[in-house]
Amino acid sequence: MAEREELDDYLGSFLDLNISPARVIQKEGALGEIEECLMSVGDNFVLICEKKIFEKNLHYLKSLNCVKENKIIFTESACCCYKETDRIYAAIEKSGGCDAIIAAGGGTVMDMAKIAAYNSRKPLITVPTSAATCAAFTSLAVVYSSEGVFSHYDYLNKNPDICVIEPAMIMNAGSRLLAAGFADSAAKYVEGVWSYSGKARDYYSELGLMVAYNLTNEILSIGARAIQDLNNDTMSREVFEAISYNIIASGLSSGIAGMKIYPNIAHSVSNGVTALFNEGSYLDIFHGESISLGLSVGALLMPDEGDKIKAIVAALKSFGLPVSLSAMLGLSNSSKGLEPRDAARVIAKKAMAENESIHDISFITEDILYKALIETDNVRI
């Protein structure tokens, strides 16, 4: 009977994968070929972009000749919230609709566009302007309150249709965002190990973990050189590969693994960090930077995997990422005067909210998490 129940549980978990966009292009001059990519999609496009990003990257985005000026919708919120995605959807309808949506920007714009495309039932073409996350590749959208506090994940039913990556444009975003992407990518492996522990083993979860493991090793191998070259404004093989790792390989590892591999400690800590700040200042700290802190916390809480994770955390520190609570708080002007213990309490409370996936690791309580956050200031890495 137990064997039958185990088989039923195993069969019931298979399979619902959103693996990747139908087409992914990363090459020098990729945006110059975008119109060819869009021929099969239509000829009436809306562009969603942050105005500041649009102006900064106009040299590259002017290749989007297929978008008429009255079809450009600039975002008005610093975070992906339903108030903003509803406004964007209404703006699309007001413009007369479209055949497809093009999104150019960072993770926030990508998530807004994914929800808008889902609501509009239109294809989505993503053009990332940074390599800080894999948002341009995946079906997941992260939703916040209007004040910039994490709310929940929207697991949409498809990935973007086309992802066009112009490496030279992404270099404009700077090395801090690239390094933040390294932490987010490394978390795919570390949190994957934590979430997979104790679950029925299957080929696709193992495959996703293998991709994440190899991805993490590549980041540890080339990360320092990629950051150095980017700071020197040099497009090297390491920079090119780092961009692809943070967007493509990171997204692929999640997409192919399925639902047994998912965010937990590091992402819950990152979500907790959003409770410290309001809409105007929470972007002082990038997602990957708070993920880096979360991985440091996890290294303290998960001793069985401690040595592996500590080596990863040490590498992240060498990339200039924060691995202690005080170091992370030091990145934000709005945290001046905020005591680390008070900050840790706010983070821990939000990270342990009912809908957080950290609860999959049953021994972690708000007090245990609070103490681990404080302890990151005392550990030598």
C-alpha positions as CSV (number, residue, x, y, z in Angstrom):
1,M,0.0,0.0,0.0
2,A,2.8,2.4,0.9
3,E,4.5,1.6,-2.5
4,R,1.2,2.4,-4.3
5,E,0.9,5.7,-2.4
6,E,4.5,6.6,-3.3
7,L,3.9,5.9,-6.9
8,D,0.6,7.9,-7.0
9,D,2.5,10.9,-5.4
10,Y,5.3,10.5,-8.0
11,L,2.9,10.3,-11.0
12,G,0.9,13.2,-9.7
13,S,3.9,15.5,-9.7
14,F,4.6,15.1,-13.4
15,L,5.0,17.3,-15.5
16,D,4.2,21.0,-16.0
17,L,7.2,22.8,-17.4
18,N,7.7,26.3,-18.9
19,I,11.2,25.8,-20.1
20,S,12.2,28.7,-22.3
21,P,11.2,31.2,-24.9
22,A,10.7,29.8,-28.4
23,R,13.7,31.7,-29.6
24,V,16.6,33.3,-27.8
25,I,19.2,35.4,-29.5
26,Q,22.4,36.8,-28.0
27,K,25.0,38.2,-30.3
28,E,26.6,41.5,-31.2
29,G,24.0,43.5,-33.2
30,A,21.1,41.3,-32.1
31,L,18.7,44.3,-32.0
32,G,19.5,45.0,-35.6
33,E,17.9,41.6,-36.5
34,I,14.8,42.0,-34.4
35,E,12.5,43.0,-37.2
36,E,13.3,39.7,-38.9
37,C,12.4,37.9,-35.7
38,L,9.1,39.7,-35.6
39,M,7.9,39.0,-39.1
40,S,6.0,35.9,-38.0
41,V,4.5,37.8,-35.0
42,G,2.8,40.7,-36.7
43,D,3.4,44.4,-37.6
44,N,1.6,46.3,-34.8
45,F,3.7,46.5,-31.6
46,V,3.6,48.2,-28.2
47,L,6.8,48.9,-26.4
48,I,6.9,48.9,-22.6
49,C,9.9,50.6,-21.1
50,E,11.1,52.8,-18.2
51,K,11.6,56.3,-19.6
52,K,15.1,56.7,-18.1
53,I,16.2,53.4,-19.5
54,F,14.8,54.2,-22.9
55,E,16.7,57.5,-23.1
56,K,19.9,55.9,-21.8
57,N,19.8,53.1,-24.4
58,L,18.2,55.1,-27.3
59,H,21.3,54.3,-29.4
60,Y,20.3,50.6,-29.3
61,L,16.5,50.9,-29.0
62,K,16.2,53.1,-32.1
63,S,16.5,49.8,-34.0
64,L,12.9,49.1,-33.0
65,N,11.6,50.9,-36.1
66,C,8.5,48.7,-35.9
67,V,7.2,50.6,-32.9
68,K,5.4,53.8,-33.6
69,E,5.9,56.7,-31.2
70,N,2.3,56.6,-29.9
71,K,2.8,52.9,-29.1
72,I,5.5,53.5,-26.5
73,I,4.2,53.1,-22.9
74,F,6.5,54.3,-20.2
75,T,6.2,52.7,-16.8
76,E,5.1,54.9,-13.9
77,S,5.9,52.7,-10.9
78,A,9.3,51.5,-9.5
79,C,7.8,48.1,-8.7
80,C,5.6,45.5,-10.4
81,C,2.2,45.9,-8.8
82,Y,-1.3,45.2,-10.1
83,K,-2.1,48.9,-10.1
84,E,0.6,49.5,-12.6
85,T,0.0,46.4,-14.7
86,D,-3.7,47.3,-14.9
87,R,-2.7,50.8,-16.1
88,I,-0.4,49.4,-18.7
89,Y,-3.1,47.0,-19.9
90,A,-5.6,49.9,-20.2
91,A,-3.0,52.0,-22.1
92,I,-2.5,49.1,-24.6
93,E,-6.2,49.0,-25.2
94,K,-6.5,52.8,-25.5
95,S,-3.7,52.8,-28.1
96,G,-5.8,50.5,-30.3
97,G,-4.3,47.2,-29.2
98,C,-1.4,45.4,-30.8
99,D,-0.2,42.2,-32.3
100,A,2.5,41.7,-29.7
101,I,4.2,43.5,-26.8
102,I,7.9,44.3,-26.7
103,A,9.5,44.9,-23.2
104,A,12.8,46.6,-22.8
105,G,14.3,47.0,-19.4
106,G,15.3,45.3,-16.2
107,G,13.4,42.7,-14.1
108,T,10.7,45.0,-13.0
109,V,9.7,46.0,-16.5
110,M,9.9,42.4,-17.6
111,D,7.5,41.3,-14.9
112,M,5.1,44.1,-15.7
113,A,5.2,43.2,-19.4
114,K,4.7,39.5,-18.7
115,I,1.5,40.2,-16.7
116,A,0.3,42.7,-19.3
117,A,0.9,40.2,-22.2
118,Y,-0.8,37.5,-20.2
119,N,-3.9,39.7,-19.6
120,S,-3.9,40.8,-23.3
121,R,-3.4,37.3,-24.6
122,K,-0.6,38.7,-26.8
123,P,2.9,37.4,-27.6
124,L,5.8,38.9,-25.7
125,I,9.3,39.8,-26.9
126,T,11.8,40.7,-24.2
127,V,14.8,42.9,-24.6
128,P,16.7,42.9,-21.3
129,T,18.9,46.0,-20.5
130,S,20.7,44.4,-17.6
131,A,21.8,40.9,-16.6
132,A,20.7,41.2,-12.9
133,T,18.0,38.5,-13.2
134,C,16.6,35.9,-15.6
135,A,13.2,37.7,-15.7
136,A,13.5,38.2,-19.5
137,F,13.6,34.4,-20.0
138,T,11.1,32.9,-17.5
139,S,7.3,32.7,-17.0
140,L,7.5,33.9,-13.4
141,A,6.5,37.5,-12.4
142,V,7.2,38.9,-8.9
143,V,4.4,41.0,-7.6
144,Y,4.7,43.8,-5.0
145,S,2.4,46.2,-3.2
146,S,2.2,49.7,-4.6
147,E,4.7,50.6,-1.8
148,G,7.3,48.2,-3.1
149,V,6.8,45.4,-0.5
150,F,6.8,41.8,-1.8
151,S,3.4,40.3,-2.2
152,H,3.6,37.0,-4.1
153,Y,4.8,35.2,-7.2
154,D,2.6,34.9,-10.3
155,Y,3.4,31.6,-12.1
156,L,2.1,32.4,-15.6
157,N,1.4,29.7,-18.1
158,K,4.1,30.5,-20.6
159,N,7.5,32.1,-21.1
160,P,8.1,35.1,-23.2
161,D,8.0,34.1,-26.9
162,I,11.3,35.7,-28.0
163,C,14.2,37.0,-26.0
164,V,16.7,39.3,-27.7
165,I,19.9,40.0,-25.8
166,E,22.2,42.8,-27.0
167,P,25.4,42.4,-24.9
168,A,26.8,45.9,-25.5
169,M,23.6,47.5,-24.3
170,I,23.7,45.3,-21.1
171,M,27.2,46.5,-20.4
172,N,25.7,50.0,-20.0
173,A,24.0,48.8,-16.8
174,G,27.3,48.5,-15.0
175,S,29.1,45.8,-13.0
176,R,27.0,46.1,-9.9
177,L,23.9,44.8,-11.7
178,L,26.0,42.0,-13.3
179,A,27.3,41.0,-9.9
180,A,23.8,41.0,-8.4
181,G,22.8,38.6,-11.2
182,F,25.6,36.3,-10.1
183,A,24.0,35.9,-6.7
184,D,20.6,35.3,-8.2
185,S,22.0,32.7,-10.5
186,A,24.0,30.9,-7.8
187,A,20.8,30.8,-5.7
188,K,19.3,28.5,-8.3
189,Y,21.7,25.8,-7.3
190,V,21.9,26.4,-3.6
191,E,18.1,26.8,-3.0
192,G,17.5,24.0,-5.4
193,V,19.5,21.6,-3.2
194,W,17.6,22.8,-0.2
195,S,14.1,22.5,-1.8
196,Y,14.9,19.1,-3.4
197,S,16.1,17.5,-0.2
198,G,13.7,14.7,0.9
199,K,11.6,14.7,-2.2
200,A,11.0,11.8,-4.6
201,R,13.8,11.9,-7.1
202,D,13.1,12.5,-10.8
203,Y,15.1,13.1,-14.0
204,Y,13.9,16.6,-14.7
205,S,14.7,17.9,-11.2
206,E,18.1,16.3,-11.4
207,L,18.6,17.9,-14.8
208,G,17.7,21.3,-13.6
209,L,20.0,21.0,-10.6
210,M,22.9,19.8,-12.9
211,V,22.4,22.9,-15.1
212,A,22.3,25.1,-11.9
213,Y,25.4,23.4,-10.5
214,N,27.4,23.9,-13.7
215,L,26.1,27.4,-14.0
216,T,27.4,28.2,-10.5
217,N,30.8,26.7,-11.2
218,E,31.1,28.8,-14.3
219,I,30.2,32.0,-12.4
220,L,32.8,31.2,-9.7
221,S,35.3,30.7,-12.5
222,I,34.8,33.8,-14.7
223,G,32.9,36.2,-12.4
224,A,35.8,38.3,-11.2
225,R,37.3,38.6,-14.7
226,A,33.9,39.6,-16.1
227,I,33.4,42.3,-13.5
228,Q,36.9,43.6,-14.1
229,D,36.5,43.7,-17.9
230,L,33.1,45.4,-17.7
231,N,34.5,48.0,-15.4
232,N,37.2,48.6,-18.0
233,D,34.5,48.9,-20.7
234,T,35.9,45.8,-22.4
235,M,33.6,43.3,-24.1
236,S,35.5,40.1,-23.4
237,R,34.4,36.4,-23.7
238,E,33.9,36.4,-19.9
239,V,31.5,39.4,-20.0
240,F,29.6,37.9,-22.9
241,E,29.3,34.5,-21.2
242,A,28.4,36.1,-17.8
243,I,25.5,37.9,-19.4
244,S,24.2,34.6,-21.0
245,Y,24.7,32.8,-17.7
246,N,22.6,35.2,-15.7
247,I,19.7,35.4,-18.2
248,I,19.7,32.2,-20.2
249,A,21.3,29.4,-18.1
250,S,19.8,30.7,-14.9
251,G,16.3,30.8,-16.5
252,L,16.8,27.4,-18.1
253,S,17.8,25.7,-14.9
254,S,14.5,26.8,-13.3
255,G,12.3,26.1,-16.3
256,I,13.5,22.6,-16.9
257,A,13.5,21.5,-13.2
258,G,9.8,21.8,-12.5
259,M,8.1,22.5,-9.2
260,K,10.3,20.5,-6.9
261,I,13.0,23.1,-7.3
262,Y,12.0,26.5,-6.1
263,P,13.2,29.6,-4.1
264,N,13.3,29.3,-0.3
265,I,15.6,30.8,2.3
266,A,17.5,33.3,0.2
267,H,14.5,34.6,-1.7
268,S,12.4,34.8,1.4
269,V,15.1,36.9,3.1
270,S,15.2,39.1,-0.1
271,N,11.4,39.5,0.1
272,G,11.8,40.4,3.8
273,V,14.3,43.2,2.8
274,T,11.5,44.9,0.8
275,A,9.6,45.5,4.0
276,L,12.3,47.8,5.2
277,F,11.9,50.4,2.4
278,N,9.1,52.2,0.6
279,E,8.6,52.5,-3.1
280,G,11.0,55.4,-3.5
281,S,14.0,53.7,-1.9
282,Y,13.7,50.0,-2.0
283,L,15.6,49.9,-5.3
284,D,18.6,51.2,-3.5
285,I,19.3,47.5,-2.9
286,F,19.2,45.2,-5.9
287,H,17.4,41.9,-5.8
288,G,20.6,39.9,-6.2
289,E,22.3,41.9,-3.4
290,S,19.6,40.9,-0.9
291,I,19.8,37.3,-2.3
292,S,23.5,37.3,-1.5
293,L,22.6,38.1,2.2
294,G,20.0,35.4,2.1
295,L,22.6,32.8,0.9
296,S,24.9,33.9,3.7
297,V,22.0,33.3,6.2
298,G,21.3,29.9,4.6
299,A,24.9,28.9,5.1
300,L,24.5,29.4,8.8
301,L,21.1,27.6,8.9
302,M,21.9,24.5,6.7
303,P,25.0,23.0,8.2
304,D,24.9,19.8,6.1
305,E,25.5,21.9,3.0
306,G,27.6,24.6,4.8
307,D,31.0,24.1,3.3
308,K,29.7,24.2,-0.3
309,I,27.6,27.2,0.4
310,K,30.3,29.1,2.3
311,A,32.6,28.8,-0.7
312,I,29.9,30.3,-2.9
313,V,29.2,33.0,-0.4
314,A,32.9,33.8,-0.2
315,A,33.0,34.2,-4.0
316,L,30.0,36.5,-3.9
317,K,31.7,38.7,-1.3
318,S,34.8,38.9,-3.6
319,F,32.4,40.1,-6.4
320,G,31.5,43.1,-4.1
321,L,28.2,41.7,-2.9
322,P,27.0,42.0,0.7
323,V,27.1,38.9,2.7
324,S,26.3,40.4,6.1
325,L,23.3,42.4,7.3
326,S,25.3,45.6,8.0
327,A,27.0,45.4,4.6
328,M,23.6,45.2,2.9
329,L,22.1,48.0,4.9
330,G,25.2,50.1,4.0
331,L,24.1,50.1,0.3
332,S,20.9,52.1,1.0
333,N,20.9,55.8,2.0
334,S,17.4,55.3,3.6
335,S,18.8,52.8,6.1
336,K,21.0,55.4,7.9
337,G,20.1,55.4,11.6
338,L,18.5,52.0,11.3
339,E,19.9,49.6,13.8
340,P,20.8,46.1,12.4
341,R,18.8,44.4,15.1
342,D,15.7,46.4,14.3
343,A,16.2,45.7,10.6
344,A,16.7,42.0,11.2
345,R,13.4,41.8,13.1
346,V,11.5,43.5,10.2
347,I,13.2,41.2,7.6
348,A,12.6,38.0,9.6
349,K,8.9,38.8,10.2
350,K,8.2,39.5,6.5
351,A,10.4,36.5,5.4
352,M,8.3,34.2,7.5
353,A,4.9,35.4,6.1
354,E,2.4,32.7,5.5
355,N,2.9,32.6,1.8
356,E,6.7,32.3,1.9
357,S,8.4,29.2,0.6
358,I,10.9,29.3,3.4
359,H,8.3,27.3,5.4
360,D,9.2,24.2,3.3
361,I,12.3,24.0,5.6
362,S,10.2,23.3,8.7
363,F,12.7,23.9,11.5
364,I,13.1,27.6,10.6
365,T,11.2,30.0,12.8
366,E,11.1,33.8,12.9
367,D,13.4,33.8,15.9
368,I,15.9,31.4,14.3
369,L,15.9,33.5,11.2
370,Y,16.3,36.7,13.2
371,K,19.4,35.3,15.0
372,A,21.0,34.1,11.8
373,L,20.6,37.6,10.2
374,I,22.3,39.1,13.2
375,E,25.0,36.4,13.1
376,T,26.0,37.3,9.6
377,D,27.7,40.4,11.1
378,N,29.9,38.2,13.3
379,V,31.0,35.5,10.8
380,R,34.3,35.9,9.1
381,I,34.1,35.0,5.4
